[in-house]
Amino acid sequence: MQFTYIHNNINVLDLNKSINFYNKALNLIEDSRIEAEDGSFIIVYLKPEVGSQLIELTWLKDWDRPYNLGDNEFHMAFEVDNYNEALAFHKEMDAVVYENNDMGIYFIADPDGYWIEVLPTK
C-alpha cells in the first residue's frame, strides 16, 4: 500500500487577498476551484511551479472572525533557490515574522497569520 501526500488545507477570511499573497510571495497559481451551489463555501487549490503538493484555501461565507491558530506551531515550508533574494523580497513585502540566522531559515506570515518557513535549497 502506498500513500501520496497531495495537499493541506488552511481556512482564510479573504479568499482573493490570500490568493494574491500566495501568488506574489511564493509564485503559487490557482489549479482548480470548487464553489458550493448555495454560495456557502469556496475551495481553491494552489499549485507551485515545481512540485506536486497543493495548498487548499477554504473560504466559508458565514465565518466572521479570525481563525484561532493556537500557538501557531504548525507551518508549511518552501525551499528557494536564491535565499538572500527571497529574504529581501519578503522583507520588502513586510511579510517576514521571524528570522533564525543560525539555522539559515526565516518565516513569513500570510494574511490570516499562518506561518510559512523559507529555507535554501539543499
N, CA, C and O atoms as a Tinker XYZ file with bonds, in Angstrom:
   488  protein
     1  N      0.847000   -1.174000    0.000000    73     2
     2  CA     0.000000    0.000000    0.000000    64     1     3
     3  C      0.893000    1.237000    0.000000    63     2     4     5
     4  O      1.842000    1.326000    0.779000    81     3
     5  N      0.584000    2.191000   -0.879000    73     3     6
     6  CA     1.382000    3.411000   -0.978000    64     5     7
     7  C      0.479000    4.620000   -0.841000    63     6     8     9
     8  O     -0.564000    4.708000   -1.489000    81     7
     9  N      0.888000    5.555000    0.010000    73     7    10
    10  CA     0.152000    6.798000    0.186000    64     9    11
    11  C      0.954000    7.937000   -0.438000    63    10    12    13
    12  O      2.182000    7.959000   -0.354000    81    11
    13  N      0.257000    8.878000   -1.060000    73    11    14
    14  CA     0.896000   10.048000   -1.639000    64    13    15
    15  C      0.271000   11.287000   -1.024000    63    14    16    17
    16  O     -0.946000   11.468000   -1.063000    81    15
    17  N      1.105000   12.128000   -0.463000    73    15    18
    18  CA     0.646000   13.365000    0.165000    64    17    19
    19  C      0.315000   14.365000   -0.935000    63    18    20    21
    20  O      1.185000   14.699000   -1.739000    81    19
    21  N     -0.942000   14.856000   -0.987000    73    19    22
    22  CA    -1.338000   15.700000   -2.108000    64    21    23
    23  C     -1.625000   17.157000   -1.738000    63    22    24    25
    24  O     -1.339000   18.055000   -2.530000    81    23
    25  N     -2.183000   17.408000   -0.555000    73    23    26
    26  CA    -2.441000   18.799000   -0.194000    64    25    27
    27  C     -2.647000   18.949000    1.302000    63    26    28    29
    28  O     -2.851000   17.977000    2.030000    81    27
    29  N     -2.587000   20.203000    1.735000    73    27    30
    30  CA    -3.034000   20.538000    3.076000    64    29    31
    31  C     -3.945000   21.753000    2.956000    63    30    32    33
    32  O     -3.834000   22.537000    2.013000    81    31
    33  N     -4.831000   21.895000    3.905000    73    31    34
    34  CA    -5.861000   22.925000    3.873000    64    33    35
    35  C     -5.594000   23.995000    4.921000    63    34    36    37
    36  O     -5.136000   23.708000    6.027000    81    35
    37  N     -5.892000   25.234000    4.545000    73    35    38
    38  CA    -5.987000   26.309000    5.517000    64    37    39
    39  C     -7.253000   27.092000    5.209000    63    38    40    41
    40  O     -7.616000   27.266000    4.046000    81    39
    41  N     -7.913000   27.556000    6.238000    73    39    42
    42  CA    -9.109000   28.357000    6.075000    64    41    43
    43  C     -8.722000   29.831000    6.085000    63    42    44    45
    44  O     -7.868000   30.248000    6.867000    81    43
    45  N     -9.350000   30.615000    5.217000    73    43    46
    46  CA    -8.988000   32.013000    5.051000    64    45    47
    47  C    -10.221000   32.905000    5.134000    63    46    48    49
    48  O    -11.330000   32.489000    4.796000    81    47
    49  N    -10.009000   34.137000    5.588000    73    47    50
    50  CA   -11.110000   35.093000    5.697000    64    49    51
    51  C    -11.378000   35.832000    4.389000    63    50    52    53
    52  O    -12.535000   36.055000    4.033000    81    51
    53  N    -10.342000   36.207000    3.684000    73    51    54
    54  CA   -10.475000   36.955000    2.437000    64    53    55
    55  C     -9.771000   36.147000    1.346000    63    54    56    57
    56  O     -8.547000   36.190000    1.222000    81    55
    57  N    -10.544000   35.423000    0.571000    73    55    58
    58  CA   -10.003000   34.495000   -0.410000    64    57    59
    59  C     -9.118000   35.194000   -1.435000    63    58    60    61
    60  O     -8.016000   34.724000   -1.718000    81    59
    61  N     -9.576000   36.297000   -1.990000    73    59    62
    62  CA    -8.789000   36.989000   -3.004000    64    61    63
    63  C     -7.482000   37.529000   -2.435000    63    62    64    65
    64  O     -6.439000   37.450000   -3.085000    81    63
    65  N     -7.536000   38.070000   -1.239000    73    63    66
    66  CA    -6.315000   38.573000   -0.592000    64    65    67
    67  C     -5.314000   37.432000   -0.389000    63    66    68    69
    68  O     -4.115000   37.610000   -0.604000    81    67
    69  N     -5.805000   36.270000    0.023000    73    67    70
    70  CA    -4.926000   35.121000    0.242000    64    69    71
    71  C     -4.348000   34.600000   -1.074000    63    70    72    73
    72  O     -3.156000   34.300000   -1.149000    81    71
    73  N     -5.174000   34.491000   -2.101000    73    71    74
    74  CA    -4.688000   34.036000   -3.408000    64    73    75
    75  C     -3.600000   34.987000   -3.904000    63    74    76    77
    76  O     -2.555000   34.541000   -4.379000    81    75
    77  N     -3.837000   36.276000   -3.798000    73    75    78
    78  CA    -2.849000   37.260000   -4.243000    64    77    79
    79  C     -1.552000   37.152000   -3.447000    63    78    80    81
    80  O     -0.465000   37.257000   -4.017000    81    79
    81  N     -1.658000   36.941000   -2.125000    73    79    82
    82  CA    -0.461000   36.797000   -1.298000    64    81    83
    83  C      0.357000   35.584000   -1.735000    63    82    84    85
    84  O      1.562000   35.700000   -1.962000    81    83
    85  N     -0.278000   34.436000   -1.853000    73    83    86
    86  CA     0.451000   33.213000   -2.211000    64    85    87
    87  C      1.029000   33.292000   -3.614000    63    86    88    89
    88  O      2.095000   32.738000   -3.881000    81    87
    89  N      0.327000   33.983000   -4.516000    73    87    90
    90  CA     0.860000   34.172000   -5.859000    64    89    91
    91  C      2.096000   35.059000   -5.821000    63    90    92    93
    92  O      3.121000   34.722000   -6.414000    81    91
    93  N      2.009000   36.189000   -5.128000    73    91    94
    94  CA     3.125000   37.135000   -5.078000    64    93    95
    95  C      4.293000   36.596000   -4.257000    63    94    96    97
    96  O      5.442000   36.666000   -4.693000    81    95
    97  N      4.007000   36.061000   -3.075000    73    95    98
    98  CA     5.072000   35.661000   -2.154000    64    97    99
    99  C      5.753000   34.359000   -2.544000    63    98   100   101
   100  O      6.952000   34.197000   -2.317000    81    99
   101  N      4.997000   33.417000   -3.135000    73    99   102
   102  CA     5.538000   32.076000   -3.366000    64   101   103
   103  C      5.312000   31.542000   -4.782000    63   102   104   105
   104  O      5.572000   30.370000   -5.054000    81   103
   105  N      4.834000   32.394000   -5.672000    73   103   106
   106  CA     4.585000   32.002000   -7.066000    64   105   107
   107  C      3.614000   30.834000   -7.195000    63   106   108   109
   108  O      3.737000   30.031000   -8.120000    81   107
   109  N      2.661000   30.728000   -6.292000    73   107   110
   110  CA     1.645000   29.684000   -6.405000    64   109   111
   111  C      0.507000   30.204000   -7.272000    63   110   112   113
   112  O      0.112000   31.366000   -7.168000    81   111
   113  N     -0.012000   29.334000   -8.123000    73   111   114
   114  CA    -1.103000   29.730000   -9.010000    64   113   115
   115  C     -2.308000   28.815000   -8.796000    63   114   116   117
   116  O     -2.180000   27.680000   -8.336000    81   115
   117  N     -3.463000   29.336000   -9.139000    73   115   118
   118  CA    -4.693000   28.556000   -8.964000    64   117   119
   119  C     -4.692000   27.369000   -9.908000    63   118   120   121
   120  O     -4.471000   27.507000  -11.111000    81   119
   121  N     -4.944000   26.204000   -9.338000    73   119   122
   122  CA    -5.023000   24.964000  -10.111000    64   121   123
   123  C     -6.474000   24.618000  -10.415000    63   122   124   125
   124  O     -6.806000   24.229000  -11.534000    81   123
   125  N     -7.333000   24.762000   -9.413000    73   123   126
   126  CA    -8.755000   24.469000   -9.589000    64   125   127
   127  C     -9.532000   25.088000   -8.441000    63   126   128   129
   128  O     -8.963000   25.575000   -7.464000    81   127
   129  N    -10.844000   25.055000   -8.589000    73   127   130
   130  CA   -11.688000   25.620000   -7.535000    64   129   131
   131  C    -13.013000   24.874000   -7.497000    63   130   132   133
   132  O    -13.490000   24.343000   -8.500000    81   131
   133  N    -13.592000   24.854000   -6.285000    73   131   134
   134  CA   -14.908000   24.263000   -6.056000    64   133   135
   135  C    -15.756000   25.334000   -5.380000    63   134   136   137
   136  O    -15.351000   25.908000   -4.368000    81   135
   137  N    -16.930000   25.602000   -5.940000    73   135   138
   138  CA   -17.831000   26.584000   -5.352000    64   137   139
   139  C    -19.144000   25.902000   -5.020000    63   138   140   141
   140  O    -19.756000   25.258000   -5.871000    81   139
   141  N    -19.570000   26.050000   -3.772000    73   139   142
   142  CA   -20.843000   25.469000   -3.349000    64   141   143
   143  C    -21.984000   26.131000   -4.113000    63   142   144   145
   144  O    -21.977000   27.343000   -4.329000    81   143
   145  N    -22.954000   25.333000   -4.517000    73   143   146
   146  CA   -24.109000   25.873000   -5.241000    64   145   147
   147  C    -24.834000   26.935000   -4.446000    63   146   148   149
   148  O    -25.357000   27.892000   -5.017000    81   147
   149  N    -24.873000   26.776000   -3.121000    73   147   150
   150  CA   -25.572000   27.746000   -2.272000    64   149   151
   151  C    -24.675000   28.916000   -1.848000    63   150   152   153
   152  O    -25.110000   29.777000   -1.083000    81   151
   153  N    -23.439000   28.955000   -2.330000    73   151   154
   154  CA   -22.527000   30.043000   -2.018000    64   153   155
   155  C    -21.916000   30.003000   -0.628000    63   154   156   157
   156  O    -21.292000   30.970000   -0.191000    81   155
   157  N    -22.094000   28.884000    0.069000    73   155   158
   158  CA   -21.633000   28.803000    1.461000    64   157   159
   159  C    -20.129000   28.626000    1.604000    63   158   160   161
   160  O    -19.578000   28.928000    2.663000    81   159
   161  N    -19.454000   28.145000    0.571000    73   159   162
   162  CA   -18.005000   27.993000    0.647000    64   161   163
   163  C    -17.398000   28.013000   -0.744000    63   162   164   165
   164  O    -18.061000   27.740000   -1.745000    81   163
   165  N    -16.113000   28.344000   -0.773000    73   163   166
   166  CA   -15.302000   28.236000   -1.980000    64   165   167
   167  C    -13.985000   27.595000   -1.562000    63   166   168   169
   168  O    -13.379000   27.987000   -0.565000    81   167
   169  N    -13.557000   26.620000   -2.326000    73   167   170
   170  CA   -12.265000   25.973000   -2.106000    64   169   171
   171  C    -11.410000   26.240000   -3.341000    63   170   172   173
   172  O    -11.838000   25.999000   -4.470000    81   171
   173  N    -10.207000   26.736000   -3.114000    73   171   174
   174  CA    -9.277000   26.995000   -4.210000    64   173   175
   175  C     -8.002000   26.217000   -3.939000    63   174   176   177
   176  O     -7.434000   26.288000   -2.849000    81   175
   177  N     -7.560000   25.474000   -4.944000    73   175   178
   178  CA    -6.301000   24.735000   -4.852000    64   177   179
   179  C     -5.217000   25.528000   -5.570000    63   178   180   181
   180  O     -5.373000   25.901000   -6.733000    81   179
   181  N     -4.127000   25.779000   -4.871000    73   179   182
   182  CA    -2.982000   26.474000   -5.439000    64   181   183
   183  C     -1.867000   25.481000   -5.668000    63   182   184   185
   184  O     -1.670000   24.554000   -4.882000    81   183
   185  N     -1.130000   25.683000   -6.766000    73   183   186
   186  CA    -0.041000   24.758000   -7.066000    64   185   187
   187  C      1.253000   25.538000   -7.275000    63   186   188   189
   188  O      1.236000   26.695000   -7.695000    81   187
   189  N      2.367000   24.887000   -6.976000    73   187   190
   190  CA     3.669000   25.511000   -7.202000    64   189   191
   191  C      4.135000   25.303000   -8.640000    63   190   192   193
   192  O      3.607000   24.457000   -9.362000    81   191
   193  N      5.129000   26.087000   -9.041000    73   191   194
   194  CA     5.728000   25.882000  -10.358000    64   193   195
   195  C      6.462000   24.547000  -10.405000    63   194   196   197
   196  O      6.477000   23.874000  -11.436000    81   195
   197  N      7.070000   24.171000   -9.283000    73   195   198
   198  CA     7.817000   22.921000   -9.174000    64   197   199
   199  C      7.242000   22.129000   -8.014000    63   198   200   201
   200  O      6.990000   22.687000   -6.946000    81   199
   201  N      7.033000   20.844000   -8.210000    73   199   202
   202  CA     6.463000   20.007000   -7.160000    64   201   203
   203  C      4.999000   19.743000   -7.427000    63   202   204   205
   204  O      4.405000   20.300000   -8.350000    81   203
   205  N      4.429000   18.884000   -6.603000    73   203   206
   206  CA     3.048000   18.481000   -6.863000    64   205   207
   207  C      2.099000   18.710000   -5.690000    63   206   208   209
   208  O      0.887000   18.581000   -5.856000    81   207
   209  N      2.614000   19.043000   -4.520000    73   207   210
   210  CA     1.733000   19.234000   -3.370000    64   209   211
   211  C      0.953000   20.535000   -3.529000    63   210   212   213
   212  O      1.518000   21.573000   -3.872000    81   211
   213  N     -0.337000   20.467000   -3.277000    73   211   214
   214  CA    -1.216000   21.619000   -3.398000    64   213   215
   215  C     -1.507000   22.221000   -2.038000    63   214   216   217
   216  O     -1.406000   21.551000   -1.010000    81   215
   217  N     -1.869000   23.492000   -2.045000    73   215   218
   218  CA    -2.415000   24.145000   -0.861000    64   217   219
   219  C     -3.885000   24.391000   -1.145000    63   218   220   221
   220  O     -4.241000   24.961000   -2.177000    81   219
   221  N     -4.720000   23.967000   -0.241000    73   219   222
   222  CA    -6.161000   24.153000   -0.374000    64   221   223
   223  C     -6.578000   25.321000    0.515000    63   222   224   225
   224  O     -6.441000   25.263000    1.737000    81   223
   225  N     -7.088000   26.384000   -0.112000    73   223   226
   226  CA    -7.621000   27.520000    0.630000    64   225   227
   227  C     -9.132000   27.362000    0.705000    63   226   228   229
   228  O     -9.793000   27.216000   -0.323000    81   227
   229  N     -9.676000   27.389000    1.899000    73   227   230
   230  CA   -11.119000   27.259000    2.075000    64   229   231
   231  C    -11.677000   28.554000    2.646000    63   230   232   233
   232  O    -11.237000   29.027000    3.694000    81   231
   233  N    -12.650000   29.118000    1.944000    73   231   234
   234  CA   -13.357000   30.303000    2.395000    64   233   235
   235  C    -14.784000   29.900000    2.756000    63   234   236   237
   236  O    -15.474000   29.259000    1.963000    81   235
   237  N    -15.218000   30.276000    3.947000    73   235   238
   238  CA   -16.565000   29.971000    4.424000    64   237   239
   239  C    -17.366000   31.269000    4.523000    63   238   240   241
   240  O    -16.958000   32.198000    5.219000    81   239
   241  N    -18.490000   31.336000    3.837000    73   239   242
   242  CA   -19.302000   32.550000    3.764000    64   241   243
   243  C    -19.702000   33.078000    5.135000    63   242   244   245
   244  O    -19.635000   34.284000    5.373000    81   243
   245  N    -20.112000   32.206000    6.029000    73   243   246
   246  CA   -20.643000   32.644000    7.314000    64   245   247
   247  C    -19.581000   32.817000    8.396000    63   246   248   249
   248  O    -19.922000   33.140000    9.534000    81   247
   249  N    -18.306000   32.612000    8.076000    73   247   250
   250  CA   -17.253000   32.772000    9.090000    64   249   251
   251  C    -16.929000   34.257000    9.192000    63   250   252   253
   252  O    -16.590000   34.889000    8.192000    81   251
   253  N    -17.032000   34.818000   10.399000    73   251   254
   254  CA   -16.918000   36.266000   10.552000    64   253   255
   255  C    -15.824000   36.726000   11.519000    63   254   256   257
   256  O    -15.824000   37.880000   11.948000    81   255
   257  N    -14.904000   35.842000   11.861000    73   255   258
   258  CA   -13.871000   36.207000   12.829000    64   257   259
   259  C    -12.562000   35.521000   12.443000    63   258   260   261
   260  O    -12.571000   34.520000   11.727000    81   259
   261  N    -11.441000   36.056000   12.914000    73   259   262
   262  CA   -10.157000   35.411000   12.607000    64   261   263
   263  C    -10.134000   33.968000   13.113000    63   262   264   265
   264  O    -10.753000   33.641000   14.126000    81   263
   265  N     -9.416000   33.122000   12.397000    73   263   266
   266  CA    -9.283000   31.733000   12.812000    64   265   267
   267  C     -8.333000   31.642000   13.999000    63   266   268   269
   268  O     -7.341000   32.367000   14.070000    81   267
   269  N     -8.647000   30.742000   14.931000    73   267   270
   270  CA    -7.803000   30.509000   16.098000    64   269   271
   271  C     -6.648000   29.617000   15.672000    63   270   272   273
   272  O     -6.833000   28.430000   15.404000    81   271
   273  N     -5.460000   30.194000   15.612000    73   271   274
   274  CA    -4.290000   29.440000   15.191000    64   273   275
   275  C     -3.523000   28.860000   16.370000    63   274   276   277
   276  O     -2.412000   28.357000   16.199000    81   275
   277  N     -4.102000   28.927000   17.563000    73   275   278
   278  CA    -3.438000   28.366000   18.735000    64   277   279
   279  C     -2.088000   29.021000   18.931000    63   278   280   281
   280  O     -1.965000   30.243000   18.850000    81   279
   281  N     -1.097000   28.229000   19.183000    73   279   282
   282  CA     0.263000   28.745000   19.344000    64   281   283
   283  C      0.988000   28.864000   18.013000    63   282   284   285
   284  O      2.163000   29.229000   17.971000    81   283
   285  N      0.294000   28.559000   16.931000    73   283   286
   286  CA     0.833000   28.665000   15.576000    64   285   287
   287  C      2.137000   27.884000   15.427000    63   286   288   289
   288  O      3.085000   28.353000   14.797000    81   287
   289  N      2.170000   26.697000   16.011000    73   287   290
   290  CA     3.362000   25.856000   15.928000    64   289   291
   291  C      3.396000   25.002000   14.666000    63   290   292   293
   292  O      4.430000   24.408000   14.360000    81   291
   293  N      2.297000   24.927000   13.931000    73   291   294
   294  CA     2.296000   24.196000   12.667000    64   293   295
   295  C      2.654000   25.185000   11.563000    63   294   296   297
   296  O      2.401000   26.383000   11.689000    81   295
   297  N      3.237000   24.684000   10.495000    73   295   298
   298  CA     3.590000   25.558000    9.392000    64   297   299
   299  C      3.870000   24.740000    8.137000    63   298   300   301
   300  O      4.041000   23.522000    8.188000    81   299
   301  N      3.911000   25.442000    7.017000    73   299   302
   302  CA     4.343000   24.866000    5.751000    64   301   303
   303  C      5.788000   25.304000    5.545000    63   302   304   305
   304  O      6.254000   26.239000    6.196000    81   303
   305  N      6.492000   24.637000    4.650000    73   303   306
   306  CA     7.864000   25.024000    4.359000    64   305   307
   307  C      8.107000   24.994000    2.858000    63   306   308   309
   308  O      7.610000   24.120000    2.148000    81   307
   309  N      8.882000   25.966000    2.393000    73   307   310
   310  CA     9.252000   26.065000    0.991000    64   309   311
   311  C     10.758000   26.244000    0.892000    63   310   312   313
   312  O     11.356000   27.019000    1.638000    81   311
   313  N     11.363000   25.514000   -0.042000    73   311   314
   314  CA    12.759000   25.732000   -0.378000    64   313   315
   315  C     12.820000   26.775000   -1.493000    63   314   316   317
   316  O     11.921000   26.866000   -2.329000    81   315
   317  N     13.898000   27.557000   -1.487000    73   315   318
   318  CA    14.070000   28.561000   -2.533000    64   317   319
   319  C     15.505000   28.508000   -3.042000    63   318   320   321
   320  O     16.445000   28.311000   -2.273000    81   319
   321  N     15.655000   28.687000   -4.348000    73   319   322
   322  CA    16.983000   28.581000   -4.952000    64   321   323
   323  C     17.864000   29.798000   -4.689000    63   322   324   325
   324  O     19.088000   29.686000   -4.757000    81   323
   325  N     17.280000   30.953000   -4.391000    73   323   326
   326  CA    18.062000   32.143000   -4.055000    64   325   327
   327  C     17.531000   32.705000   -2.742000    63   326   328   329
   328  O     16.669000   33.585000   -2.724000    81   327
   329  N     18.061000   32.180000   -1.654000    73   327   330
   330  CA    17.590000   32.503000   -0.311000    64   329   331
   331  C     17.697000   33.999000   -0.018000    63   330   332   333
   332  O     16.734000   34.601000    0.457000    81   331
   333  N     18.834000   34.600000   -0.291000    73   331   334
   334  CA    19.031000   36.017000    0.039000    64   333   335
   335  C     18.089000   36.920000   -0.746000    63   334   336   337
   336  O     17.563000   37.893000   -0.205000    81   335
   337  N     17.876000   36.603000   -2.008000    73   335   338
   338  CA    16.939000   37.379000   -2.821000    64   337   339
   339  C     15.513000   37.228000   -2.289000    63   338   340   341
   340  O     14.766000   38.203000   -2.212000    81   339
   341  N     15.143000   35.997000   -1.924000    73   339   342
   342  CA    13.800000   35.752000   -1.389000    64   341   343
   343  C     13.599000   36.497000   -0.070000    63   342   344   345
   344  O     12.552000   37.106000    0.151000    81   343
   345  N     14.607000   36.447000    0.805000    73   343   346
   346  CA    14.503000   37.144000    2.096000    64   345   347
   347  C     14.323000   38.641000    1.878000    63   346   348   349
   348  O     13.473000   39.258000    2.519000    81   347
   349  N     15.102000   39.227000    0.990000    73   347   350
   350  CA    14.970000   40.657000    0.703000    64   349   351
   351  C     13.581000   40.973000    0.132000    63   350   352   353
   352  O     12.968000   41.977000    0.497000    81   351
   353  N     13.095000   40.111000   -0.763000    73   351   354
   354  CA    11.769000   40.314000   -1.358000    64   353   355
   355  C     10.679000   40.242000   -0.297000    63   354   356   357
   356  O      9.786000   41.089000   -0.272000    81   355
   357  N     10.741000   39.237000    0.584000    73   355   358
   358  CA     9.725000   39.090000    1.624000    64   357   359
   359  C      9.809000   40.202000    2.667000    63   358   360   361
   360  O      8.791000   40.589000    3.240000    81   359
   361  N     11.017000   40.721000    2.919000    73   359   362
   362  CA    11.141000   41.881000    3.809000    64   361   363
   363  C     10.494000   43.102000    3.158000    63   362   364   365
   364  O      9.826000   43.888000    3.830000    81   363
   365  N     10.694000   43.260000    1.845000    73   363   366
   366  CA    10.070000   44.364000    1.120000    64   365   367
   367  C      8.540000   44.258000    1.183000    63   366   368   369
   368  O      7.850000   45.276000    1.242000    81   367
   369  N      8.016000   43.037000    1.172000    73   367   370
   370  CA     6.571000   42.806000    1.296000    64   369   371
   371  C      6.085000   43.007000    2.729000    63   370   372   373
   372  O      4.880000   43.029000    2.979000    81   371
   373  N      7.018000   43.154000    3.670000    73   371   374
   374  CA     6.719000   43.235000    5.105000    64   373   375
   375  C      6.018000   41.967000    5.596000    63   374   376   377
   376  O      5.109000   42.019000    6.425000    81   375
   377  N      6.469000   40.819000    5.059000    73   375   378
   378  CA     5.855000   39.536000    5.397000    64   377   379
   379  C      6.700000   38.714000    6.363000    63   378   380   381
   380  O      6.205000   37.729000    6.912000    81   379
   381  N      7.958000   39.085000    6.588000    73   379   382
   382  CA     8.846000   38.306000    7.462000    64   381   383
   383  C      8.440000   38.524000    8.911000    63   382   384   385
   384  O      8.348000   39.656000    9.385000    81   383
   385  N      8.196000   37.404000    9.612000    73   383   386
   386  CA     7.805000   37.491000   11.020000    64   385   387
   387  C      8.860000   36.919000   11.960000    63   386   388   389
   388  O      8.824000   37.178000   13.163000    81   387
   389  N      9.798000   36.141000   11.420000    73   387   390
   390  CA    10.839000   35.563000   12.271000    64   389   391
   391  C     12.008000   35.126000   11.405000    63   390   392   393
   392  O     11.830000   34.505000   10.357000    81   391
   393  N     13.213000   35.462000   11.866000    73   391   394
   394  CA    14.439000   35.012000   11.199000    64   393   395
   395  C     15.274000   34.218000   12.192000    63   394   396   397
   396  O     15.410000   34.610000   13.351000    81   395
   397  N     15.828000   33.108000   11.737000    73   395   398
   398  CA    16.768000   32.340000   12.535000    64   397   399
   399  C     18.047000   32.219000   11.720000    63   398   400   401
   400  O     18.224000   31.277000   10.948000    81   399
   401  N     18.925000   33.181000   11.907000    73   399   402
   402  CA    20.158000   33.226000   11.120000    64   401   403
   403  C     21.057000   32.031000   11.401000    63   402   404   405
   404  O     21.757000   31.566000   10.501000    81   403
   405  N     21.053000   31.523000   12.634000    73   403   406
   406  CA    21.878000   30.356000   12.966000    64   405   407
   407  C     21.463000   29.129000   12.161000    63   406   408   409
   408  O     22.313000   28.342000   11.746000    81   407
   409  N     20.173000   28.965000   11.942000    73   407   410
   410  CA    19.668000   27.825000   11.177000    64   409   411
   411  C     19.573000   28.138000    9.683000    63   410   412   413
   412  O     19.414000   27.226000    8.872000    81   411
   413  N     19.667000   29.411000    9.313000    73   411   414
   414  CA    19.567000   29.790000    7.904000    64   413   415
   415  C     18.164000   29.671000    7.365000    63   414   416   417
   416  O     17.970000   29.259000    6.221000    81   415
   417  N     17.167000   30.033000    8.184000    73   415   418
   418  CA    15.765000   29.972000    7.778000    64   417   419
   419  C     15.059000   31.246000    8.224000    63   418   420   421
   420  O     15.556000   31.985000    9.073000    81   419
   421  N     13.903000   31.485000    7.643000    73   419   422
   422  CA    13.032000   32.556000    8.132000    64   421   423
   423  C     11.587000   32.145000    7.878000    63   422   424   425
   424  O     11.313000   31.189000    7.151000    81   423
   425  N     10.675000   32.883000    8.490000    73   423   426
   426  CA     9.255000   32.616000    8.345000    64   425   427
   427  C      8.555000   33.873000    7.859000    63   426   428   429
   428  O      8.891000   34.985000    8.267000    81   427
   429  N      7.580000   33.683000    6.983000    73   427   430
   430  CA     6.673000   34.751000    6.583000    64   429   431
   431  C      5.280000   34.382000    7.085000    63   430   432   433
   432  O      5.013000   33.220000    7.391000    81   431
   433  N      4.407000   35.360000    7.168000    73   431   434
   434  CA     3.027000   35.104000    7.583000    64   433   435
   435  C      2.083000   35.555000    6.484000    63   434   436   437
   436  O      2.268000   36.608000    5.874000    81   435
   437  N      1.065000   34.735000    6.243000    73   435   438
   438  CA     0.061000   35.083000    5.237000    64   437   439
   439  C     -0.970000   36.033000    5.848000    63   438   440   441
   440  O     -0.862000   36.354000    7.031000    81   439
   441  N     -1.960000   36.494000    5.087000    73   439   442
   442  CA    -2.927000   37.460000    5.612000    64   441   443
   443  C     -3.720000   36.973000    6.830000    63   442   444   445
   444  O     -4.230000   37.792000    7.595000    81   443
   445  N     -3.832000   35.655000    7.021000    73   443   446
   446  CA    -4.562000   35.129000    8.163000    64   445   447
   447  C     -3.644000   34.773000    9.330000    63   446   448   449
   448  O     -4.118000   34.313000   10.369000    81   447
   449  N     -2.350000   34.979000    9.172000    73   447   450
   450  CA    -1.406000   34.714000   10.253000    64   449   451
   451  C     -0.752000   33.349000   10.222000    63   450   452   453
   452  O     -0.002000   33.010000   11.137000    81   451
   453  N     -1.016000   32.549000    9.188000    73   451   454
   454  CA    -0.341000   31.255000    9.067000    64   453   455
   455  C      1.130000   31.500000    8.739000    63   454   456   457
   456  O      1.450000   32.338000    7.895000    81   455
   457  N      2.017000   30.774000    9.402000    73   455   458
   458  CA     3.447000   30.928000    9.172000    64   457   459
   459  C      3.918000   29.965000    8.089000    63   458   460   461
   460  O      3.440000   28.836000    7.981000    81   459
   461  N      4.870000   30.446000    7.291000    73   459   462
   462  CA     5.459000   29.657000    6.211000    64   461   463
   463  C      6.969000   29.774000    6.340000    63   462   464   465
   464  O      7.525000   30.871000    6.307000    81   463
   465  N      7.621000   28.631000    6.488000    73   463   466
   466  CA     9.074000   28.600000    6.598000    64   465   467
   467  C      9.703000   28.671000    5.216000    63   466   468   469
   468  O      9.220000   28.044000    4.273000    81   467
   469  N     10.774000   29.431000    5.100000    73   467   470
   470  CA    11.524000   29.515000    3.854000    64   469   471
   471  C     12.973000   29.139000    4.175000    63   470   472   473
   472  O     13.585000   29.676000    5.098000    81   471
   473  N     13.500000   28.203000    3.388000    73   471   474
   474  CA    14.869000   27.754000    3.600000    64   473   475
   475  C     15.549000   27.560000    2.263000    63   474   476   477
   476  O     14.882000   27.345000    1.251000    81   475
   477  N     16.877000   27.632000    2.247000    73   475   478
   478  CA    17.569000   27.471000    0.972000    64   477   479
   479  C     17.485000   26.042000    0.462000    63   478   480   481
   480  O     17.413000   25.092000    1.241000    81   479
   481  N     17.496000   25.907000   -0.857000    73   479   482
   482  CA    17.524000   24.590000   -1.475000    64   481   483
   483  C     18.805000   23.899000   -1.059000    63   482   484   485
   484  O     19.880000   24.500000   -1.045000    81   483
   485  N     18.674000   22.629000   -0.722000    73   483   486
   486  CA    19.849000   21.864000   -0.262000    64   485   487
   487  C     20.668000   21.378000   -1.423000    63   486   488
   488  O     21.689000   20.719000   -1.225000    81   487
